[in-house]
Amino acid sequence: MKLQKLLSLTRQAIDAYGMIKENDKIAVGISGGKDSLTLLYALSYLRNFYPHKFDIVAVTVDLGFDNLNLEEIREFCKKLGVEYQIIKTQIAEVVFQVRKESNPCSLCAKMRKGALNDAIKELGCNKIALGHHFDDVIETILMGMLYSGKIETMMPKLHSQNFDGMELIRPLYMVKEEDIKAWRDYNKLHFIQCACRFTENCATCGGGRGSKRDEMKELVAEFRKNSGTLIEGNIFKSVHDINLHRVIG
């Protein structure tokens, strides 16, 4: 995927859901993976010509693992001309040594979210952008229906319930994961992996085989093999066009 397509799809989502307003200061949550860094790349280019003036700052929450090297991300941000902030925490020590959690991902995610929100408030940001993409959206819809018995989706934007004035946005909402991978390969980009080795086999955070999200990825792959983009497109549309007279709940 070339830059023009990435920017076009990103802008379509931003415009469709009104994600960016004049003089927004947006924190881009950076994990070091392909999704968050692709998002940073797209927003860094869009800010040069988007009709609403906005600024961005890249933010990484350092969980405190010894083997985390963020120099590649620092250089990446420098090339893009983006401010980069690293939030130092002791989350790893709390989760693994103090609490000794057998299933640490939930607690880690909550603490990471809290640290991120506190930090971006101090930076003067009013929005945070995360790298969730089109596949994440339709997988979430399917998981809700098949495993929770309800119809819901990953929203393109939403207001924080815990931090007044803070809004979360997902500018890659219309970008498919295969396009992100194509962008990565086309540009020969290399991204870092999570420093937590627990995630390699964790079904909760999608790092191991057998997670519900892995099941949904396989299901979507079957849809694409048999019907092209028809079914995935209809899944996406289904949460935009709901006939309330045909819904019992």
C-alpha positions as CSV (number, residue, x, y, z in Angstrom):
1,M,0.0,0.0,0.0
2,K,1.3,3.4,-1.0
3,L,1.2,6.5,1.2
4,Q,-1.6,8.1,-0.9
5,K,-4.0,5.2,-0.1
6,L,-3.1,5.2,3.6
7,L,-3.7,8.9,3.9
8,S,-7.0,8.7,1.9
9,L,-8.5,5.9,4.0
10,T,-7.3,7.6,7.2
11,R,-8.8,10.9,6.2
12,Q,-12.1,9.3,5.2
13,A,-12.5,7.9,8.7
14,I,-11.5,11.2,10.3
15,D,-14.0,13.1,8.2
16,A,-16.8,10.5,8.5
17,Y,-16.8,10.5,12.3
18,G,-15.6,14.0,13.0
19,M,-12.5,12.9,14.8
20,I,-10.3,16.0,14.5
21,K,-11.3,19.6,15.3
22,E,-9.5,22.9,15.0
23,N,-6.4,23.2,17.3
24,D,-6.7,19.7,18.7
25,K,-3.6,18.4,20.4
26,I,-3.5,14.6,19.9
27,A,-1.5,12.1,21.8
28,V,-0.7,9.1,19.7
29,G,-0.3,6.0,21.8
30,I,2.8,4.2,20.6
31,S,3.5,0.5,21.5
32,G,6.1,0.1,18.8
33,G,4.0,-2.3,16.7
34,K,3.0,-1.8,13.1
35,D,-0.5,-0.4,13.9
36,S,0.5,2.4,16.2
37,L,3.5,3.5,14.1
38,T,1.5,3.4,10.9
39,L,-1.0,5.6,12.6
40,L,1.7,8.0,13.7
41,Y,3.1,8.1,10.1
42,A,-0.4,8.9,8.7
43,L,-1.2,11.7,11.2
44,S,2.2,13.3,10.8
45,Y,1.6,13.7,7.1
46,L,-2.1,14.7,7.4
47,R,-1.3,17.6,9.8
48,N,0.5,19.3,6.9
49,F,-2.6,19.7,4.7
50,Y,-5.7,18.8,6.8
51,P,-8.2,21.7,6.8
52,H,-8.3,21.8,10.6
53,K,-5.0,22.7,12.2
54,F,-3.9,20.1,14.8
55,D,-0.7,19.0,16.6
56,I,0.4,15.5,17.7
57,V,2.8,14.1,20.3
58,A,3.8,10.4,20.4
59,V,3.6,8.8,23.8
60,T,4.9,5.4,25.0
61,V,4.2,4.0,28.4
62,D,7.5,2.2,29.6
63,L,6.3,-0.6,31.8
64,G,9.7,-1.0,33.4
65,F,11.0,-4.1,31.6
66,D,14.8,-4.2,31.3
67,N,14.8,-5.5,27.7
68,L,12.8,-2.6,26.2
69,N,14.8,-0.5,23.7
70,L,12.9,2.5,22.4
71,E,15.7,4.1,20.4
72,E,14.2,3.0,17.0
73,I,10.9,4.7,17.9
74,R,12.8,7.8,19.0
75,E,14.6,7.9,15.6
76,F,11.3,7.3,13.8
77,C,9.7,10.2,15.5
78,K,12.7,12.4,14.9
79,K,12.4,11.7,11.1
80,L,8.7,12.6,11.1
81,G,9.3,15.7,13.2
82,V,7.1,14.5,16.0
83,E,7.6,15.2,19.7
84,Y,8.2,11.9,21.6
85,Q,7.5,11.4,25.3
86,I,8.3,8.2,27.2
87,I,6.3,7.7,30.4
88,K,8.4,5.8,33.0
89,T,6.4,3.5,35.2
90,Q,6.9,0.5,37.5
91,I,3.9,-1.4,36.2
92,A,5.9,-4.6,35.5
93,E,7.2,-4.7,39.1
94,V,3.8,-4.2,40.5
95,V,2.1,-6.8,38.3
96,F,4.7,-9.5,38.4
97,Q,6.6,-9.0,41.7
98,V,4.3,-7.3,44.1
99,R,0.9,-8.7,43.0
100,K,2.4,-11.8,41.3
101,E,-0.6,-12.0,39.0
102,S,-1.1,-15.4,37.2
103,N,-3.1,-13.6,34.5
104,P,-1.5,-10.2,34.5
105,C,-2.8,-8.7,31.2
106,S,-6.0,-7.2,32.6
107,L,-4.3,-5.4,35.5
108,C,-1.4,-4.3,33.3
109,A,-3.8,-2.8,30.7
110,K,-5.7,-0.9,33.4
111,M,-2.5,0.5,34.9
112,R,-1.1,1.4,31.5
113,K,-4.3,3.2,30.5
114,G,-4.3,5.2,33.8
115,A,-0.6,6.2,33.3
116,L,-1.2,7.2,29.7
117,N,-4.3,9.3,30.5
118,D,-2.5,11.1,33.4
119,A,0.5,11.8,31.2
120,I,-1.4,13.2,28.2
121,K,-3.4,15.5,30.4
122,E,-0.1,17.0,31.7
123,L,1.0,17.4,28.0
124,G,-2.0,19.5,27.3
125,C,-3.6,17.0,24.9
126,N,-7.4,16.8,24.5
127,K,-7.5,13.6,22.4
128,I,-5.7,10.3,22.3
129,A,-5.4,8.3,19.0
130,L,-5.0,4.6,19.1
131,G,-4.0,2.2,16.2
132,H,-7.1,0.0,16.0
133,H,-8.0,-0.8,12.4
134,F,-10.9,-2.1,10.3
135,D,-10.2,-5.8,11.2
136,D,-10.3,-5.0,14.9
137,V,-13.7,-3.4,14.4
138,I,-15.4,-6.3,12.6
139,E,-13.7,-8.9,14.9
140,T,-15.1,-7.0,17.9
141,I,-18.6,-7.1,16.4
142,L,-18.3,-10.8,15.8
143,M,-17.0,-11.6,19.3
144,G,-19.8,-9.6,20.8
145,M,-22.4,-11.5,18.9
146,L,-20.9,-15.0,19.2
147,Y,-19.5,-14.9,22.7
148,S,-21.4,-12.2,24.6
149,G,-24.8,-12.4,22.8
150,K,-25.0,-8.7,22.1
151,I,-24.6,-6.3,19.3
152,E,-21.9,-3.7,19.9
153,T,-18.8,-2.4,18.2
154,M,-15.5,-0.7,18.8
155,M,-16.4,3.0,18.4
156,P,-14.5,5.3,16.1
157,K,-14.5,8.0,18.8
158,L,-15.7,8.2,22.4
159,H,-15.5,10.5,25.4
160,S,-13.5,9.4,28.4
161,Q,-15.7,8.6,31.4
162,N,-12.8,9.2,33.8
163,F,-11.0,12.2,32.4
164,D,-13.2,15.3,31.6
165,G,-12.6,16.8,28.2
166,M,-10.6,13.8,26.9
167,E,-11.7,12.0,23.7
168,L,-10.4,8.7,22.2
169,I,-10.2,8.5,18.4
170,R,-9.3,5.6,16.0
171,P,-8.2,7.2,12.7
172,L,-7.3,3.8,11.1
173,Y,-11.0,2.7,11.5
174,M,-11.3,2.1,7.7
175,V,-7.8,0.7,7.1
176,K,-7.5,-3.0,6.8
177,E,-4.8,-4.9,8.6
178,E,-3.6,-6.4,5.3
179,D,-3.1,-2.8,4.0
180,I,-1.0,-1.9,7.1
181,K,1.2,-5.0,6.5
182,A,1.5,-4.0,2.8
183,W,2.5,-0.5,3.9
184,R,5.1,-2.0,6.3
185,D,6.6,-4.3,3.7
186,Y,6.5,-1.7,0.9
187,N,8.6,0.7,3.0
188,K,10.7,-2.0,4.6
189,L,9.8,-0.8,8.1
190,H,10.8,-2.7,11.2
191,F,8.9,-2.5,14.4
192,I,9.6,-3.6,18.0
193,Q,7.7,-6.2,19.9
194,C,6.2,-5.9,23.3
195,A,8.9,-6.4,26.0
196,C,6.6,-8.6,28.0
197,R,7.2,-12.2,27.0
198,F,4.0,-13.3,28.7
199,T,2.1,-11.9,25.7
200,E,3.6,-14.5,23.4
201,N,1.2,-17.1,24.7
202,C,-1.5,-15.0,26.3
203,A,-5.0,-15.7,24.9
204,T,-6.4,-12.6,26.7
205,C,-4.3,-10.1,24.8
206,G,-4.2,-12.0,21.5
207,G,-0.6,-13.0,21.7
208,G,-1.1,-16.7,21.6
209,R,-3.0,-19.4,19.7
210,G,-6.5,-20.1,20.6
211,S,-7.7,-16.7,21.7
212,K,-11.1,-15.5,20.7
213,R,-9.7,-12.8,18.5
214,D,-7.6,-15.4,16.7
215,E,-10.7,-17.4,16.1
216,M,-12.4,-14.3,14.6
217,K,-9.4,-13.6,12.4
218,E,-9.6,-17.1,11.0
219,L,-13.4,-16.7,10.5
220,V,-12.9,-13.3,8.6
221,A,-10.2,-15.0,6.5
222,E,-12.7,-17.6,5.5
223,F,-15.2,-14.9,4.6
224,R,-12.7,-13.2,2.4
225,K,-11.7,-16.4,0.7
226,N,-15.3,-17.3,-0.2
227,S,-16.9,-13.9,-0.7
228,G,-14.2,-11.3,-1.2
229,T,-15.0,-8.1,0.7
230,L,-18.8,-8.6,0.7
231,I,-19.3,-10.2,4.1
232,E,-16.8,-8.1,6.0
233,G,-18.3,-5.0,4.4
234,N,-21.8,-6.0,5.5
235,I,-20.6,-6.7,9.1
236,F,-19.1,-3.2,9.2
237,K,-22.3,-1.7,7.8
238,S,-24.5,-3.7,10.2
239,V,-23.7,-1.4,13.2
240,H,-24.3,1.7,11.1
241,D,-27.7,0.8,9.8
242,I,-29.8,-0.7,12.6
243,N,-33.6,-1.0,12.2
244,L,-34.9,-0.5,15.7
245,H,-38.3,-1.9,14.8
246,R,-36.6,-5.2,14.0
247,V,-34.6,-5.4,17.3
248,I,-36.1,-7.0,20.3
249,G,-33.8,-5.6,23.0
